[in-house]
């Protein structure tokens, strides 16, 4: 599995608790367009170069460390998340 795709998958997994992409993006201090790019890359198995600051903002909003984020990416990479 492409590791970038696993990162997208985890972020989309995190977004499932929110009613809309906009709410997830606003809550995590990222641009809604950036989140759409991540979600589209995940859905279409495309490449998107997610920035470390974007990952960091998501971590801050979730109150987790970068280490925990990537540990969770490893943990959920083989889970099935509905597209």
VENLIN-V124715 format. One record per residue. N is the residue number from 0. PHI is phi in whole degrees, 0 to 359 (999 if undefined). PSI is psi in whole degrees, -180 to 180 (NA if undefined). Layout:
n=N phi=PHI psi=PSI
n=N phi=PHI psi=PSI
This chain:
n=0 phi=999 psi=137
n=1 phi=296 psi=128
n=2 phi=294 psi=-36
n=3 phi=301 psi=-42
n=4 phi=298 psi=-37
n=5 phi=295 psi=-36
n=6 phi=295 psi=-48
n=7 phi=302 psi=-44
n=8 phi=300 psi=-43
n=9 phi=294 psi=-41
n=10 phi=295 psi=-43
n=11 phi=297 psi=-40
n=12 phi=303 psi=-44
n=13 phi=296 psi=-33
n=14 phi=286 psi=-16
n=15 phi=297 psi=-20
n=16 phi=278 psi=-1
n=17 phi=247 psi=147
n=18 phi=288 psi=-23
n=19 phi=209 psi=160
n=20 phi=298 psi=-39
n=21 phi=298 psi=-44
n=22 phi=297 psi=-43
n=23 phi=299 psi=-48
n=24 phi=299 psi=-47
n=25 phi=297 psi=-42
n=26 phi=294 psi=-29
n=27 phi=255 psi=11
n=28 phi=57 psi=41
n=29 phi=235 psi=157
n=30 phi=291 psi=139
n=31 phi=300 psi=-37
n=32 phi=298 psi=-38
n=33 phi=296 psi=-44
n=34 phi=296 psi=-41
n=35 phi=300 psi=-41
n=36 phi=299 psi=-42
n=37 phi=295 psi=-47
n=38 phi=296 psi=-42
n=39 phi=295 psi=-39
n=40 phi=298 psi=-40
n=41 phi=293 psi=-48
n=42 phi=298 psi=-41
n=43 phi=259 psi=6
n=44 phi=53 psi=46
n=45 phi=256 psi=168
n=46 phi=264 psi=135
n=47 phi=220 psi=130
n=48 phi=273 psi=91
n=49 phi=286 psi=138
n=50 phi=273 psi=153
n=51 phi=297 psi=-39
n=52 phi=301 psi=-35
n=53 phi=295 psi=-46
n=54 phi=298 psi=-41
n=55 phi=298 psi=-43
n=56 phi=297 psi=-40
n=57 phi=296 psi=-43
n=58 phi=298 psi=-43
n=59 phi=300 psi=-46
n=60 phi=295 psi=-34
n=61 phi=273 psi=-6
n=62 phi=58 psi=46
n=63 phi=232 psi=159
n=64 phi=278 psi=163
n=65 phi=300 psi=-39
n=66 phi=301 psi=-47
n=67 phi=297 psi=-40
n=68 phi=304 psi=-52
n=69 phi=289 psi=-28
n=70 phi=296 psi=-41
n=71 phi=291 psi=-36
n=72 phi=302 psi=-45
n=73 phi=299 psi=-41
n=74 phi=291 psi=-40
n=75 phi=264 psi=-2
n=76 phi=300 psi=-26
n=77 phi=258 psi=1
n=78 phi=285 psi=153
n=79 phi=267 psi=124
n=80 phi=242 psi=127
n=81 phi=297 psi=137
n=82 phi=270 psi=NA
